[in-house]
Amino acid sequence: MKKSNIFLLVMTILTISVACNKMDDKLTDPNFPAPETADVDLYLNFVQLAFADIYGNAGQQDALPNLNENGLELTRMEYLASRTYLDAYSPTTVDNTWRNAYQGIFKNVNALIPIAQNSNRYLHIGMAQMLKAFTASILVDFYGDVPYSEANTGIANTNPKADPGKVVYDSVFQLLDSAIANFNRVTTLTAVPSNDLFYVASTSPTAKAASWRRAAKTIKLKLLNQIRLVDNTAKTKINALLADGELINTDAQAFVFRYSQKSLNPNSRHPKYSSFYTNGGATDYVGNYFMWAVYEEKGVDLDPRWRYYFYRQIGNTTTLPVTTLECANSPIPAHYPPGTPFCVANFAGFYGRDHGNDRGIPPDGFQRTLYGIYPVGGKFDND
């Protein structure tokens, strides 16, 4: 009896041991490969898309809050749908931005660089460093002090401190200089990323390096200009960049994320195109104040850019029913400066919505003024 029990116990242990060894083979999730086996091109693809998502949800229907949306609302280029900022924004409003920055960009750039260094992929490294640097500067510009030096260390530090903006900016400039140095290392034999979603036309390694180096120097110039009043060394550095001359000077050199003309499988149009040009009409409003400032404030039709910025779907807003313009009979708020539009932009068929209008949304998708050919790839307004 005892011998039988011992035999069964030994066989059970051996069976569990073999089963555990087989289970070990299944613990690596193929959807989340270990960094040492990861593809550098796929890392860089993810970083580029995450960077675009910080501003405008690349390939999505503008569904998630992003810096572009928040900035448009706060500057009255689009309408704010709440009476107060406390109602409009909450801590979760910035979740998508922070997730893309820290998980999408910082984490993947940190993992990409050592792998790319092993194969001298200087373009990959420089592109990743520049996108990380620009992202860090954006976070400081929007939020002030942010976690950086202690960020992305995993369970070693689950509550990283917020670094002063100046400390983050100093690191940003170092990262940009490192990116420029890596672009300078590129030769005709350097591996080219499988996808460059910003400089598609540049095909050779040296041409891509020149495009990205020019962008890095221009971003550096932009950031130096922003701190020139609090950094007495900025002027000298600005003059050096201007003397160097390798800056963005033409549209072809612009640092621009390249959307496509596809609306399905996947939807890779500009996200604002996707929310304004739909079969059911526009799903958002351009701000009345913005349209007035561009078209009328300095004299009617003096700014030729408006035909590229806006596309009017109707010719006259005075014919719209009261059910559509439910605010038309309300008194103009006392804080509105004389001459500025209230309720609807009553000029030349422009139709948007006022800042802070939290009333119900009428069925006016085919009356609203749309974004035009710039920047969303929409229609040109030719009356």
URWO-V666749 format. One record per residue. N is the residue number from 1. RES is the residue in one small letter. SS is DSSP state (~ for helix, > for strand, _ for the rest). BURIAL is + if it has 16 or more other ideal C-beta (glycine too) atoms within 10 Angstrom, else -. D_CENTER is the distance of its C-alpha to the mean C-alpha in Angstrom with 2 decimals. Layout:
n res ss burial d_center
N RES SS BURIAL D_CENTER
N RES SS BURIAL D_CENTER
This chain:
n res ss burial d_center
1 m _ - 71.80
2 k ~ - 70.20
3 k ~ - 69.79
4 s ~ - 68.11
5 n ~ - 65.63
6 i ~ - 64.81
7 f ~ - 64.29
8 l ~ - 61.89
9 l ~ - 59.97
10 v ~ - 59.61
11 m ~ - 58.50
12 t ~ - 55.93
13 i ~ - 54.45
14 l ~ - 54.36
15 t ~ - 52.69
16 i ~ - 49.96
17 s ~ - 49.46
18 v ~ - 49.06
19 a ~ - 46.72
20 c ~ - 44.52
21 n ~ - 44.43
22 k ~ - 43.30
23 m ~ - 40.65
24 d ~ - 39.28
25 d ~ - 38.52
26 k _ - 36.33
27 l _ - 34.23
28 t _ - 31.58
29 d _ - 28.98
30 p _ - 28.21
31 n _ - 24.71
32 f _ - 24.02
33 p _ - 26.01
34 a _ - 27.08
35 p ~ - 25.17
36 e ~ - 28.27
37 t ~ - 28.27
38 a _ - 24.59
39 d _ - 23.49
40 v ~ + 21.55
41 d ~ + 20.06
42 l ~ - 18.78
43 y ~ + 17.30
44 l ~ + 15.45
45 n ~ + 14.31
46 f ~ + 12.86
47 v ~ + 11.12
48 q ~ + 9.56
49 l ~ + 8.44
50 a ~ + 7.24
51 f ~ + 5.16
52 a ~ + 3.79
53 d ~ + 4.10
54 i ~ + 2.89
55 y ~ + 2.19
56 g ~ + 4.74
57 n _ + 6.57
58 a _ + 7.77
59 g _ + 11.48
60 q _ + 11.88
61 q _ - 13.73
62 d _ + 11.25
63 a _ - 13.18
64 l _ + 11.23
65 p _ + 10.37
66 n _ + 6.92
67 l ~ + 6.72
68 n ~ + 6.97
69 e ~ + 9.83
70 n ~ + 11.41
71 g ~ - 11.49
72 l ~ + 13.01
73 e ~ + 15.50
74 l ~ - 16.56
75 t _ - 17.23
76 r _ + 19.04
77 m _ + 17.28
78 e > + 17.10
79 y _ + 19.73
80 l _ + 19.66
81 a _ + 21.59
82 s _ - 23.48
83 r _ - 26.30
84 t _ - 25.14
85 y ~ - 22.00
86 l ~ - 23.58
87 d ~ - 23.71
88 a ~ + 20.20
89 y _ + 18.41
90 s _ - 19.41
91 p ~ - 18.48
92 t ~ - 16.97
93 t ~ - 14.47
94 v ~ + 12.24
95 d ~ - 13.19
96 n ~ + 10.19
97 t ~ + 8.00
98 w ~ + 11.04
99 r ~ - 11.74
100 n ~ + 8.72
101 a ~ + 9.41
102 y ~ + 13.15
103 q ~ - 14.00
104 g ~ + 11.51
105 i ~ + 11.21
106 f ~ + 14.14
107 k ~ + 16.59
108 n ~ + 16.21
109 v ~ + 16.23
110 n ~ - 19.30
111 a ~ + 20.92
112 l ~ + 20.18
113 i ~ + 21.69
114 p ~ - 25.26
115 i ~ + 25.54
116 a ~ + 24.45
117 q ~ - 26.87
118 n ~ - 29.73
119 s _ - 29.43
120 n _ + 28.49
121 r _ + 25.17
122 y ~ + 24.17
123 l ~ + 21.44
124 h ~ + 19.67
125 i ~ + 20.18
126 g ~ + 19.10
127 m ~ + 15.82
128 a ~ + 15.05
129 q ~ + 16.29
130 m ~ + 14.30
131 l ~ + 10.87
132 k ~ + 12.30
133 a ~ + 13.70
134 f ~ + 10.79
135 t ~ + 8.90
136 a ~ + 12.30
137 s ~ + 12.76
138 i ~ + 9.71
139 l ~ + 11.24
140 v ~ + 14.57
141 d ~ - 13.77
142 f ~ - 12.69
143 y ~ - 15.14
144 g _ - 17.82
145 d _ - 19.54
146 v > + 17.59
147 p > + 18.94
148 y _ + 18.71
149 s _ - 22.16
150 e _ - 23.24
151 a _ + 20.01
152 n _ + 19.93
153 t _ - 23.71
154 g ~ - 24.29
155 i ~ - 27.50
156 a ~ - 28.76
157 n _ - 26.84
158 t _ - 25.32
159 n _ - 25.00
160 p _ + 23.53
161 k _ - 24.22
162 a > + 21.83
163 d > + 22.22
164 p _ - 22.77
165 g ~ + 20.01
166 k ~ - 22.38
167 v ~ - 22.88
168 v ~ + 19.19
169 y ~ + 19.01
170 d ~ - 22.18
171 s ~ + 20.72
172 v ~ + 17.68
173 f ~ + 20.25
174 q ~ - 22.28
175 l ~ + 19.50
176 l ~ + 18.74
177 d ~ - 22.51
178 s ~ + 22.78
179 a ~ + 20.19
180 i ~ + 22.22
181 a ~ - 25.36
182 n ~ + 24.22
183 f ~ + 23.42
184 n ~ - 26.94
185 r _ - 28.41
186 v _ + 27.37
187 t _ - 30.43
188 t _ - 31.25
189 l _ - 31.77
190 t _ + 28.41
191 a _ + 26.64
192 v _ + 23.77
193 p _ + 20.73
194 s _ - 21.30
195 n _ - 17.92
196 d _ + 16.08
197 l _ + 13.14
198 f _ + 12.85
199 y _ + 16.58
200 v _ - 18.35
201 a _ - 21.46
202 s _ + 22.26
203 t _ - 24.48
204 s _ - 26.72
205 p ~ + 25.77
206 t ~ - 26.81
207 a ~ - 24.98
208 k ~ + 21.66
209 a ~ + 22.47
210 a ~ + 23.23
211 s ~ + 19.97
212 w ~ + 17.85
213 r ~ + 20.40
214 r ~ + 20.20
215 a ~ + 16.43
216 a ~ + 17.01
217 k ~ + 19.87
218 t ~ + 18.09
219 i ~ + 15.32
220 k ~ + 18.38
221 l ~ + 20.11
222 k ~ - 17.37
223 l ~ + 17.46
224 l ~ + 21.25
225 n ~ - 21.49
226 q ~ - 19.72
227 i ~ - 22.31
228 r _ - 25.29
229 l _ - 27.11
230 v _ - 27.18
231 d _ - 27.61
232 n _ - 30.79
233 t _ - 29.89
234 a ~ + 26.82
235 k ~ - 29.03
236 t ~ - 30.72
237 k ~ + 27.52
238 i ~ - 26.11
239 n ~ - 29.44
240 a ~ - 29.39
241 l ~ + 26.07
242 l ~ - 27.42
243 a ~ - 30.66
244 d ~ - 29.00
245 g _ - 27.54
246 e _ - 25.00
247 l _ - 22.07
248 i _ + 19.98
249 n _ - 22.60
250 t _ - 22.17
251 d ~ - 19.81
252 a ~ - 20.51
253 q ~ + 19.28
254 a _ - 15.90
255 f _ + 12.80
256 v _ - 11.07
257 f _ - 9.35
258 r _ - 12.38
259 y _ + 12.55
260 s _ - 16.15
261 q _ - 18.89
262 k _ - 19.32
263 s _ - 19.21
264 l _ - 20.88
265 n _ - 21.18
266 p _ - 18.24
267 n _ + 16.46
268 s _ + 14.14
269 r _ + 14.29
270 h _ + 11.65
271 p ~ + 10.86
272 k ~ + 12.65
273 y ~ + 15.46
274 s ~ + 15.80
275 s ~ + 16.32
276 f ~ + 18.57
277 y _ + 20.59
278 t _ - 22.18
279 n _ - 25.84
280 g _ - 26.23
281 g _ - 24.83
282 a _ + 21.80
283 t _ - 20.31
284 d _ + 18.83
285 y _ + 20.23
286 v > + 19.51
287 g > + 20.95
288 n ~ + 24.60
289 y ~ + 24.46
290 f ~ + 21.74
291 m ~ + 23.83
292 w ~ + 26.95
293 a ~ + 25.66
294 v ~ + 24.76
295 y ~ + 27.81
296 e _ + 30.60
297 e _ - 30.33
298 k _ - 31.53
299 g _ - 33.75
300 v _ - 33.39
301 d _ - 31.61
302 l _ - 31.55
303 d _ - 27.92
304 p _ - 27.76
305 r _ - 23.98
306 w ~ + 24.22
307 r ~ + 25.36
308 y ~ - 22.12
309 y ~ + 19.93
310 f > + 21.95
311 y > + 24.11
312 r _ + 27.00
313 q _ + 28.45
314 i _ - 31.66
315 g _ - 34.05
316 n _ - 35.36
317 t ~ + 33.98
318 t ~ - 37.50
319 t ~ - 38.58
320 l _ + 36.11
321 p _ - 37.98
322 v _ - 38.10
323 t _ - 36.57
324 t _ - 33.37
325 l _ + 33.56
326 e _ - 34.84
327 c _ - 33.97
328 a _ - 36.12
329 n _ - 39.24
330 s _ - 37.66
331 p _ - 38.50
332 i _ - 36.00
333 p _ - 34.76
334 a _ - 36.55
335 h _ - 33.49
336 y _ - 32.44
337 p _ - 33.48
338 p _ - 36.09
339 g _ - 34.85
340 t _ - 31.36
341 p _ + 30.85
342 f _ + 31.34
343 c _ + 30.68
344 v _ + 30.06
345 a _ + 29.60
346 n _ + 33.22
347 f _ - 33.08
348 a _ + 33.00
349 g _ + 31.51
350 f _ + 28.17
351 y _ + 27.32
352 g _ + 24.52
353 r > + 24.66
354 d _ + 25.30
355 h _ + 23.25
356 g _ + 24.35
357 n _ + 26.21
358 d _ - 26.48
359 r _ - 29.23
360 g _ - 29.35
361 i _ - 27.53
362 p _ - 30.15
363 p _ - 30.25
364 d _ + 28.84
365 g _ + 26.09
366 f _ - 28.08
367 q _ + 28.76
368 r _ + 25.37
369 t _ + 24.03
370 l > + 21.04
371 y > + 18.29
372 g > + 19.98
373 i ~ - 19.69
374 y ~ - 17.11
375 p ~ - 14.21
376 v ~ + 14.29
377 g _ + 17.35
378 g _ + 19.68
379 k > + 23.23
380 f _ - 24.93
381 d _ + 27.09
382 n _ - 30.64
383 d _ - 32.44
